[in-house]
């Protein structure tokens, strides 16, 4: 009865309570490569975690050592995380797409003593980034090679008695995606993660009857808090996706009631439906008074989202057109705002109070204000302990009053609704001495369904210009040229003369992780985009054309 003697104060205590209350209930559901699934009860999760923890204890590492987690999302990711805490250590997740040099950087900075490794597409190259002295432990379906301790070997240990952490103790170090430079190690305590998860349970009225689908990397704060932490506290089932190609199959099987996803995933869902039904035909059906709601439910069922009662988008701005499309199906997708530095706990949209163009209201216990530059400052008990080994950077973002300086620029209306308008570091000055905030211009461009992505540049140029990538539903070139010309004219009409775009350049080159354009969490690295095309900016501005096309072949010939 120890786990029931008092209210939990950490996620580990919450897990032990769930395990005691509902040992035989299913907690984690893992799809396997052969199409079958493997279900784990709370008791089975606890037993496997204790055995893995016993192996870690046997390594006799210093208390509070950093233990890495390098794996795609899977049931054993969460089991390994629990094992790390049960052994009295700190978990340090690494994104599964990290290249070898980034892995080496994190391994050195965190002083990893051991690491759990799961199934990875690029392991043959990634393994070169791990220092030889780091103990390597394999999850099921992880690599099999000399020097790796298999999961079956770990499970041969006698279960260890969990080492219970205090609430103010360091729980995890999450490395940021590094959009502007070297990733920072964000130190989060058990108490801050617990508070954020507790309030998420209240905001979403989550219960043990809910189901979640875990798709985005658990190394990302959004998935870690909204899926792992809330499930440990709230007791809901967690289903996993076997791989990207099986997303629809896994979603239809899980039928999640709560779904958190990045805008890219919501876009993929819309694209998948449009491959099944003609967009024009579907739009006509949805407008019919009696047939429309039935058709909307049919589309959501095809996507496996027909039982979702709370749909949340985070990590980047959700296009209003995409939000409207799901609303037309009967699913209201709200946006969430937060950072790794505050456990992803800051602002959330309210389905009952939609506000177009705004994210939402502050979460309970969150104070929000703007500084003289319009930078968003937030304060709550979910803030980080600081950056690992970097007190100078910590002092730059956490002021004496306890406010986190987010680096985001925004607006707050009279009711407290927040709208993001850009990043402080993204603001640039043209050669005419005028400051330009690119994000609002990019958002206006991306409101056109033809434009998938936009990046406005203009540092030391006489006028800004926009680089854009078109959506998968792009028209033929002539029709696209006309639509882009109209979009450019409409955007410029709404801008002051100093911010008007000199031209719009369509880029065929993929802005992907492999090319260095994106972080492992898919955020665009603006500095890489600018550096790639910088030599052509002046040429494009003086070309006399308002819409230009830059092909991959042109890029490869330079």
N, C-alpha and C positions, 0 to 999 in steps of 0.2 A: 504493500500500500504506500510505499515511499513516494511514488510519483503522484499520488493523489492527496498527499498530506497538505500541500499548499499550492497556491496558484503559481504556474510557471512564470519565470522571468527571462528565460532564454529559449531559443528555438529547440535546443537539445532537450531541455526539460519538457517542452511542449510535446516533442516526439515521444518521450518516455510515457507521458500521460496518455497520448493516443494509443500507444502500444498496450498499455495496461487496460484501458477501457474497451478497446475493440481489437484484440489480438488476431482474430481470424478474419476480420474484414479486409477486403482487397484495397490496397493503397496504390501500387504502381503497376501499370500494364505496359509491357514492352513487346512491340512487334519484332518478329525474327525474319531473317532473309528468306526463309521458305514460305512466308505468308502466314504462319501461325503466330500466336501470341503467348507470352509468358506473364502470368499474374503473380504478384508478390503481396502477401498479407503484411500487416503491420508487424506481426511477430517474426515473420521471415526476414523482413528488412532489418529489424533489430538484431536478429541472430547473426546475419551475414556481416552487419556493420561491426558488431562486437568482436567477431573473429578476425576481421581485417584490422581492427583497432589493436587487438592482441599482438599482431605481427609488428605493428608500428611501435608499440610499447617495448617489444623485444629488441628493437634496434637501439634502444637506450639513447635516443636523441635528447638534446636539451629541451626542457619544457617550453612550449610555445614556439617550436620550430615551424618553419613554413613548409608545407607539403603541397606540391603542385597537383593540378587536375587538368590533364590534356586529353580531351575526348569530346566526341559529338554527344549531344543530349541522349541520355539513356537512363534507365532505371538505376543502373549501378553508379552513375554520376552522383545521384543523391545519396546512395548507400555509402559511397566512398567519402563524401562530404561529412556525413554523420560519423564515420569511422575516424576521420581526422580529429573531429571535436571530441569524440569519446576517448581518444588517446592523449588529449591535452594539448593539441597542436592547432595551428592556424592554417586555414585552407587558402591557396593562392591559385585560382583558376586561370588557365591560359586559353585563349580562343583557339578552336581546333584548326583554323586556317592560317595560323601564324607561321611565317617562314622561319627557317633555322636561325637567322641572325637575330630576329626579334625574340625567339625562345631563349637564346643565349643571353640576351640582354636582361630579360625578366629573371632567368635562373640566377644570374649573378647578383642582380639588385635585391631580389628577395632572399638570397642565400638558401635556395631550395635544398632541403636535406633528402627528400624523396619525392616521387611523383607517380601518380596513377595515370596510366595510359590506356586509352580505349581504341576503338576502330578509327583509323585515320586514313584518308585517301593519300596524303602526302608524307606518310611516316618515313619512307626511305630517305627523304631529304631532311625532314624535320629532326630526325634522331641526331643529326650532326650538330644541332644546337645545344644539346644537353651535355653539361660537364660530366666527365667519366665518373666522378665520385658520387653523383646523385643516385640514390637507390631507385630502381625502376620496378614498378609493380603494375601488372597488366590487369585490366578489367576483362570480363568475358567478351569475346570477339576482338580483343586487343591483339597486338602483334605477338608472335611466338618466335623468340630468338634467344640465343645465349645471353645471360645477364639479366633477363627479365623474369621476375617471380610471377608465376601464373596465379590467377584468381583461385583456382582449385587448391593450390598450395597454401594460399592465405586462409582458405576455409578449413584447413586441417588444424588450425589453432583452436585451443579451448577459448570460449567466449571471455572477453575481458570485462571487468566491472568498469563502467564509464567513469571517467574523471570529470567531475562536474565543474564547469567554469562559472565564474562570477559574472554578473550582468555587465559590469563595466570593463570586462576583459576584451582584448582584441579577438575578433572572430574570423575575419577574412581580410585579405588585401586584394582588391580588384584593380587591375591595371586598365587605365583608360585607353580608348582606341587610338589616341595620338593623331588627331586631325591636323594639329599645328606643330607637331614636333615629337619629342621623346615621350612615350607613355609615362604617366604618373601612377604610383602605387597608392590607391586610396584605402586608408585604414578604417574599417568599420567595426564598431563594437557589437557585442551581442545585444545590448540594450537598444541601440539605435535601429538595428535590423528588426528587433522584436516589436518596437513601437510602431514602425512603419507598417509591418505586416498586420499587427493588431488593428490599426485604423483602416487598412484596406479591407479587412474582414467586415468592419462596420459599414464602410462606404458601399460595398458591393453586397452586403447582407449574405455572405458566403456561409454555407452550411455543409455538413457531411454528405448531403445528397447531391452536391455539385460535382461536376466533372470538368477537368481542364485538359487542354491539349498543349504539350510542351514541344515547341518547334524551334523558336529562336534560341541561340546559344545561351546556356546557363552561365557562361562567363560574363554575360551582359546583365547589368543591374536590374533592368526591367523584368526579365524572365526569372532571375534569381529571387527577387522579392515577390512578384505577383504570383509565381507558380510554386517555387520550392518553399519559400518562407511561409506563405499563407497556407499551403497544404499541411505543413508541419503543425501549424497552430490550429487550423480549421478542420482538418481531417478529410478534405475532399479527395476524390480519386484523381490521379494524374496519368494521362495517356501520353505516349510518345509517338513520334513519327520515325519510321524506319530509315527513310532517306527522302530527298526532295521529290524523286519520281513517284513515290508512293503517298504523297501528301493527301490527295483526295481519298484514296482508299482508307488511310489511317483516320482521317477526319470523319468520314462516314461511319466508321466503326465506333469511334469515340463518342460522337454526337455531343461535343462539349456544351456545357451550359454557360461557361465563362470563357472568353477567348481574348487574349492579348496578343497583338501582332504589330509589326512595323508596317508602314504604308506600302512597302514593296509587296508584302504578302497579301494585303487587301487588294492591291492591283492585280496580282497573279490570280486571285480568286475571280475577279471580274473578267479577266482575259479567258480563264478556263470556261466560264459560263458563255462567253461570246463565241467560243469555238463550238459550243453545243447549239446555241440559238443565235440567229441573226440579230445583231443589236437593234436594227430597225423594227424587225418583227416583234422582238421582245418589248421594245418601248411601246408599240401599239397595244399589245396584250395587257401591259401593266396599267395603261390608261383606262381600260374598260372597267366600269363601276363594279360589276359582280365578279368578273373573271380575273381582274387585276390582282387582288389579294391571294387568290388561289395560285396564280402563276408565280407570284413572288415567293410563296412558300415552297413551290415546286423547285425553283432555282436554288433556294437556300438548302433544300434537302439534297439536291445534287451536289452541293458544296460541302454537305455535312454540317451546316451551320443553322439548321432549322430549329434547334432547341436552345440556341444561344439567347440568354436573357440579358447579358451585359457584354457588349463588344467594345474593346478599347484599342486605340491606336497610339503608339508612342515611338520615340527615338527620332522622329522627323515630322515635318508638317504633312498632314493628310490633305490631299487636294479636295477642295469643296465639291468638285464634280464627282469624285469618287464617293465622298460622303453622301451626296445626294442620290447617287445610284443605289447604294445599299438602303438608304431610307425609302426609296421607291419599292424595294423588295419587302419592306417592313422591318428592317433591322437598323436601329439607330446606333451608329458608331461614334463614340465620344473620344476625345483626345486627352492624353495625359502628358504632363510636363514634369520633369524631374531630372536630376543628375546623379551620377555615381556618388558624388560628394554629399548628397543628402538622401541616400538610399532610394533614389527615384521618387521621393515623396515630396511633392510640392503643390501642383495644381491638377484639377480633374474636371472634365466637362460633365454636366448634369443632364441626363436625357430629358428631364422634365423642364429644363430651362435652357434650351438651345440658343446659342448666340453666334450667328454666322461670322466667321473671321476671328473668333476668340477661342482660346483653349478652354477656359473654365474658371472656376473659383478656387481660392486656396483651400487645401485640405485642412481638416481639423488640427489645430495646434500650430499652423504655419502662419508666420507673419511675413508680409511682402511689402516692399517699398521700392521706389526708383531713386537712383542718385542723380547728380546734376547732369550726367551724360545720358540719362534714360536707362542706365544699366539696372537690371533686376537684382535686388538683394532679398534673400530669404533667410529666415531664422526659424528653427524648430529643434526638438530634441532628437531628430533623426540625422543630424549633421555628423560628418566624419570626425574621427579623432585627429586627422591630419594626413599629410602625404608622407609615406614611408621614407625615412632618411632625408627629408627635405623640409626643414623648418622654415627656410626662407620663402619657398613657394607657398607653404601653408599660411604664413603671415600675409602674403599678398592677397589671398582669397578669403581668409577668415579675419574679420576686423575685431577690434576690442569689444564691440557691443555684441559679438556673437553672430553677426550676419555673414552669410556666404555671398561673395561677389561672383555671380554666375558667369559673367562675360557675355550674357545675352542682353540685347536691348529690347525694350517692350513698352507697351502702353497699358494702363489700368483705367477702366471706366469707373463711373460713380458707384456702381454696384460691386466693384471688386473683380470683375472679369478681366483676365489677362490676355493680351495679344502680343505675340512675338513679332518683332520687326527686323531682327538681324543680330549679328554678333559684333561686339566692340572691335575685335581684331579684323573683321571683314571690311570695315569702313575705309574707303580710300579717298585720296585727293587727286583731282584731275590737274593737268598742267595749267589750268586757268585758276587754280587755287580754291576750287569748290569741292566740298566734301559730299560723297555719295554713299548712301546706305544701300547695298545691292539686294538684300533679301526681299524687300517689298516689291522691287521691280521683277525679280525672279518669280515671285509668287504670282504676280499679274500675268506673266508670260505663261506659266504652267497652268493657269486657269483655262487656257485653250487646250482642248483634249488632244490636239495634234502634238503638243510639246510635252515630252516625258520629263526632261530635265533642262535646267537653265543655269548658266553661270555668268554673271555680269562682272566684267573687268573694266579697269580704266585708270589704274595708278599711273600718273604722269602722262596720260593721254589727253588730247584736247576734248574728246568726248568718250563716254563709256560705250561699250559694245557688248553684245550678248552672244555667248556660245550656247547652242541648244542641241539636244539629241531628241529625235522624234520617237513617238510611241510605236508600238508594234502594229497599230491600226492605221499607220500612215497611208495617205493617198498617193496617187502617182505624182511624179515630180512637178508637173505643170500645175495640177490642182493644189498641191501642197505649197507651191511658190505663192499662189494667189492668197491662200489662207494665212500663210506666214506674213505676207505683206500687210494684210488687213490687221493681223494681231499686233504687228509692230506699230502700225499707225495708231491703233487704239490705245496701246500702252503709252506711246509718246504724247498723245493728246492729253493724257491725265498727269503728265510729269512736268515739272518746271523746266525751262529751257536748258538750265545747267545740268540736268540729269537725263535729258533725252538721249536715246540710243542712236549712235551713228550708223550702225548696221546690225544685222542679225546673221550669224554664221551657223549653218547646219553642219554638225560634226558627225561623221559616220563612225569614227573610232569609238570602240567600247570603253566606257569609263569603269573599269573593273578592278578587282583586287590584284589580279595578275600583273596588270600594267602599272600598279602603284597608285591608281587614281582613287582607290577607296581603302578605308580602314577595314580590318576584319569584321567590324560590325556594320559595314556597308555605308559609312558616312563618307561624303565626298571630300577629298583633299583639294581644297581650292588652290593651294600653292602649286600643286603638281599640274593641275589644269592650266594655270597661268603660265608656268614654265614651259609646258609642252608647245603652246601656240604663240608664245610671246613675240617671236621674231616676225610674225605675220600681222600683228595688230595694226601697225601703221599702214601697211599695204591695204588691208581690208577697209580701213577708214577712208582712204583716198581713192578707192577703186571706182567710186561713183555708183556702186550698187548697194541697195538697201538690204537685200537678201542674197547671201552667198552660200555656196556648198563646198565643204572641205572634205575630200574623200580620203579613205585609208591609203589608196595608192599614192596620193600626193604626199601623205605623211611618210610612207616608206621610202619615197624617192629622195627625201631630203637628207 
